[in-house]
Structure formats: structure tokens, C-alpha cells
């Protein structure tokens, strides 16, 4: 029998609030109208504090990967050298995008679960002084680790080197200060902390990135950010047909986020992360990113001799609680519990309780309720 009720704790997509779902269910409007322009303008303005910028924020009808591709295609030329941090599945994606556009991609390899050290970026730039950009994740979703973006920005802004940051699981989860830190391109997607279905890519560029974009020669058509800037800033519309319903939903979700207040939003995410981490410790499960865990998703290594993929399937198909397993070399070895966006601290008790049930079924021995009690204590201490 399928579960009567389902719970979503994936690291994306994440749950959508009823208010946002209702907003997206409004009758469709035409996108070349004053009504749509007003919503588009307001949503773009409301995004700026989440990204820590006064620059224009552009919306694209795409996944977050589309925004990643747009950053590469608009800021680099074929043959340009670029340094990218490969510390997980999505860091690897930077390298694949660079290669697809004919750039010389120089990898800084970091073990999964670790953060890159700023010194590694310094060394890479010394080894490749012709590099035009450094590409990194703020939070690597596949490994649940956070990278020191602020420190790396201090390195790149002293040079004629752009810093391009994937903020897909960081924007709306923890503080981003694009302008203050010196990030040149910050991209994100709709299906994480912004509490929407997939389908919106979001990008903001610094003034020096816009100067680079004005001279970029990489082939592009749909993801031409100069064209989108003109359309969204000057004409209050989009260059091509937008994801109308998602933009209405985005405006509502941003209204909710700002109503809660960004400091409170960030504190809620930190509390949920601490609760999940406390549960892992109580269950004797090691964290993949023990030194630099992400506030939006917690990665727990499954015990030896337990198939993590089977564990995840049981939680989803029998209990009705969706979490995510590991990717690539971590397949079958990792359980990732997402806690970003429309998730409250007490929801973590459901995720941990389901994990305990699945672990018990697989024969793992632990004190029943230990994880739930530890999460509950952490939540109580931060309430």
C-alpha cells in the first residue's frame, strides 16, 4: 500500500508552500502587459537582498544549470583559461560546461566532503596566470559541504579574474554578500530555498562582469544576458517567453521570506542543520562534510554493509519520506536530508524518525529514538 501522506526532504526540489501554489494557480496573464511587468520588477527587486547585491538580477526560464551555462557563455571566450573547483558532482559540472564552450578548464580537485582551501586557489592562479575566471559552488549539494567563497573572492578581486559562484543551495539558506565580498557572478535556481518548482534560473553580475560580457564572443542566443538585461531592466519584460506562473510564485515566496525576515530565515536553516547533525551523532553516523557542513542539506554516511540506495527507497516508497542518496562514488553510501526552504525545525523529527525506522529494518543496532531525541533537544535549545 502506498503511503497515505508524503514528505519531501530532498536537497531539491523542496516543498512548495500552499500560498505559493495558489499564486501559481492564478489565471494566466500575457507577459507583454503592465500587470506582468509589475510582478517581474517586484520579484527581481526582492531577490537583491538574498543575493547581497544592488546589481540587476535576471530571471531565466531554465533550471539552475541554465544559469550556470549563461554565466560561462557570457563571461568567457573560447580558448580562455578558467579554474574550477571540483569537489563534487556540481563542481564537476562547471568543468563540463567550460569544456563544452571551448575553454581551457583547469581543475582544482578536492576530496568529496572537504572544502577547497584558499591557498589552493592562489596556487592554481600562480600555475595558470592567464586564467580569466574561478568557478566554484558556495554550497556543494552532492557533498553537503560549504566553500569559503568570501576568502576566495578576496583573492580574485585583486586580479583581473572573475569569481563565478553557483549559489543554488546557498541563496536563501545562508547570507550571501555578492557586492561586499566581490563575487562577479552569482547564480541560483528556483527549486531550493526559494520554495518553488524547478524552472527558473537566476543570475546577477558585477559591474566588471558586465564589462566582460560586453566583449564576450562565445556563441549564445537564448542565454544572452546582455539582451535579457535590456529587456528586464529597460523594457520591464523578458527577451523571450517567461515562466509566467513561476514568476508569480516567486514573487509570493519572496514576500513570505521577507515577511519572516532574512536573519530569521538564516537562523532557521542553521537550527535545522544542527538538529540533523545532532541526530547523526546520536546514531553514530558520520557526516560526509564534518568540518564544513552546509546549512541546507545534511549528508550522513550509512553504516558498513548497509545499502544506502535500498535505505532511501524504503523511506520513500514505504514510509513516504523522500530523502536523497549519494551520487557517483557515494552512491549507496550516503543519505542526504534536505532542510531548506519551506521546512520547519520540527519537520526534522519526521525525517530522522523515518531514517531510524529504515536503519532498524536494515539490521543496524542503535538505541531506538536516539536520533529523534538528539534532534528534539537541539531544536528545544534553539527555540
N, C-alpha and C positions, 0 to 999 in steps of 0.2 A: 504494500500500500504506500503510495507517495505521501510525503509529509503534508500535514494539514496546513501548516504555515511555514514559510521560508524566510531565512535571514541571510543577508548579504554582508560578508566581511572580507570580500576580495580587495586587493590593492588597486582595483579599478576593473570595471566600473563599480561605483559605490551607490548606496541608496539615494533615491530622489525624494525630497520632501513632498507631501501631498500638495502644499501650496504651489510648489514649482510645477508639479504635474498638472494641476488645474490651470495654471497660467499657460502652459504649452497646449492645453486643450481648447484654448480660445479659438473662435472662428479665424481662419487665415486672413491675413491682410496682404495687400500688394506691397512689394518692397520699394516701389518708387512713389511713396506717399509721405506727406508730413508726419502722419501717425507713426509709421515705422522709423523714420529718421529720428524722431524724438526718443524712441526707445533705444535705438542704436547708440545715439550720442550719450544717453544716460548710462547705459551699460559700460561703454568704453571709459567714461569718466570714473565710474565706480570701481573699475579694475585697477586704476592707478595706485591707490594706497596699498593694495595687496601685493603689487609688484615693486613698490617703493620707487615710483618714478613720476615725473611730471611730463615725460615724453608721451607721444601718441601711442595708444595701444590699439592694435589692429586685430580684427576678427576674421578668421578664415573658415570656410566650410570644409573641414578636414578633421582628421584625428590629430593628436599631438605630434605624430610623426610628420604630418604635413607641415606643421610649423617648424620642426627641426630642418626639414628639407628646404623650406623657404629661407631660413637663416643662412644655410650654406650657399644656396644658389644666388642669393642677393648680396652676399658679402665677400665671396671668394671667386677667383677666376680659375679656369682650367690651367693646371700646371702650378698653381700656388701651393706652397708647403703649409701644412697645418698640423698641429699637435693635438692629439685627442687622448683622453684618459679612458682606458679600457679596464674597468673594474667590475664589469657585469654585462648583462645582456644588452642594456641600453647604451652603455658606453661603447660597446662593440658596434652598435647601430650608427654612432657618429662616424666611425671608420668606414662603414659600408656606404654611407651617404657621400662622404668625401670621395671615395673611390669611384662611385657611380658618376660623379660630376668631373672626373679627371683631375682631381687634386692629388698632391703627394701627401699621403696620410702617414704621419709618424706617431706610432703608438707608445704610450706610457702604460705599461702593463702593471696592474695592481691585483693582488690576490682577492678573490671574492670575499666580501665581508670587511675588507680593510678600506680605509680612506687613503687617497693619494696624499703624499707629503708635499708641502710647498717646495721643498728643496728639489724634489723630482721634476717639478715644472721648471725651476731655474736651470737644472742640468739639461733638460730637453731643449730649452731655448738657447743654451750655450752650444749644444751639439748641432742645433738646426737654427742658426741665426737668421736665416731667410724666412722663417715661419711667419705667416701673416695672421694666425689666429690660434687660440687654445680653446678646445671644446670639451665640456665636462657636464656631468649631472650635479645638481645641487643635492639631490637625494636619489640614489640608485635603487630603483624599485625592486630589481631582481635580487639584490643582496641585502636590502633594508639598511644600507649604510649612508651616512651623510658626509659630503666632501667639504673641505674648508674653502669655500668659494671666496669669502671675504679676503683671506690671506693670498689666494691666487690672484684675485683682482688687483691687489697691491703690487704684484709682480708685473702683470700685463700692462697696467696703466702707465708704468714707467717706460714702456717701449711702444713702438708702432705696431702693437699686436692686439688684436681684438679678443675679448673674452666672450664666448658664446655659451650660454648656460641653459640646459634643459631643467626647467623648474616644474615639470609635470606633477611630481609628488612633493613639491615644496611650496608652491604658490597657494596661499590659503591655509597652509599647515603650520609653517613657522615663518618668522619675519624675513622678508626679502627687502634689501635696500639697494636696488639697482643703481640709482643715481649716486648715492653716497659712497658705495663701495667701488663703483667704476665698472660695473657689468655693461658690456656693449650690446648684447642681445640676450633677452630673457624670453623663453617660450614656455607655454603650458598648454593643457588641454582641458576640456570641459568635464570629463567623467571622473574626476578625482575629488579634491576638496571643494570644487565649485558646485557639486551636488546636482549634476546634470547627466543625461545620457551622453554617450560618445557622439562626436560630430562637429565640435568647434575646436579649431586650433587658434592660439592666441600668441601674439608676438609684439614685443616692444624693442626699439632700437635706440641707442645713444646717439648724440649728435655726430660723433666721429664714425659711428657705424653707418649713419645716413650718408655721410660724405663718401664712405667707401661704396655704399650701394649705388650712388650716382654714377660711379665709374665701372661697376661690375659688368663683366662680359659673359658670364655663364648663361647658357640658354635657359629661358624661363618664359612662361606665358601666364598660366593661371596663378602661379605663386609670385607674381611681380609685385613686390612690396611698394615700389615707387608708385605704381598705378593704384594700389589699394590706399596708399596714403592720400593721394589726391582725391580719390572717391570718398573715403571715410571722413577725412578732416575737412575738405573744402566743399564737397557736394552732399555730405551727410547721408551717404548711401554706400553701397558696396560695388566694387567693379563688376562683379558677376552675381548671379542669383544667390542670395544668402540662405543660411539655415534659419528661416524666419522664426519658427516655433522655438528653436533652441535659444535664439537671442532674446525672445520674450521671457523664456525660462531663466536665462542667465540674469536678466535684469531683476527678476524676482529673487533669485538665490542671493544675489549681491545685496539686495535690500535686506534680506534676512541676516546675512553676515555682518553688515554694518550696524544693524539693529542690536545684534549680540555684542558687537564691539571687537575690533581686531585683537586687543590684548586678551580678552576673554576667550576668543576663538583659539588663539595660540596656546593659552593655558589649558584649555580643554583637551587639545591634542596631546600636550605633554603629559597630562594626567592619565589619559587612556594608554599612552605608551608605557608609562611607569607601571600601570596596573598589569598590562600584558607581560612586561618584563618580570615583574614580581611573581606572576603565575608560573612563568618558565622556570625561574629559580626554584620555586617551591616544588615543582615537578621534576627537578634535576634534568631539565632540558637546557642545553647550551644555546646561547644566542649566536647567530652567524656573525652579526655585527656587534660584538660585545663592547668594543671601545667607543664606537660612534654610532649608536642605534638611531634610526630615523623616528621622528615623532608620528609619522603617518602610517607605518606598517612595521610589524614585528616579525622577524624571521627566527623560528625555533628549529634546531636540528633534531630530527627524530631519533629515537634510540636505535642502537645497533640491532640488526635482524628484524626491524620493522619496516615494511614497505610504506613509505610516505605517500605514494600515489594512491594506494589502497585506503589508507587512512583518510585522505582528502575525499575520495569517492564515497566512503561510508558516511562521513559527516554531511556531505551534500545530498546524497540520494536517499539515505535512510533517516537521518536526523533532521535534515532540512536546513543545515547551516553551511553556507558556502565560504570556504577559505581557499587559499591557493597553495599549490605545491611549489617545488623548485623548478628551475629551468636549466637546460643544458647539463653541466656536470653535477648540478644539485638536484636533478630530477630524482624523485623518490627518497631524498634525504632531508627535505626541508618542508616546513609548514609555515606559510606566511599569513598572518592575520592582519587584515587592513582595518584601520580605525581612523578614517579621515572623512571630512565632510559631515553628512547627516548621520552621525553616530554619537551617542552619549556615553558617558563613563559606565553607567550600569549595563549597557549593552555588552560590555566586555565580559561580564559574568556569563552571558549566554554563550559567547564564543569559547570561553575557557571551559565551561561546563560540557559543551559538546566535544571539545578536544579530549577531556578526561574520559568521557564515555567511549570514544573511539580508541584511545590508548588502552583502556581496560579490556576492550574486546580483542585487541591485538596481543594481549598477554603481558603488557607492561605492568610492572608492580610499583605501586606508589600508594601513599596514604590517600584514600578517596576524599575528595573535597579540598585537598591541599592547595591546588591552584586557584580554585574559586575563593577560598578563604584569604589567600595572599592578595589576590586582586581586590577583593572586597575591602581589606584593611587599607590598601593603598588608596583606594577611592575615598574611603572614610577620612583618611588623614588629609586629603586634599580638598575635601568638600567644604 
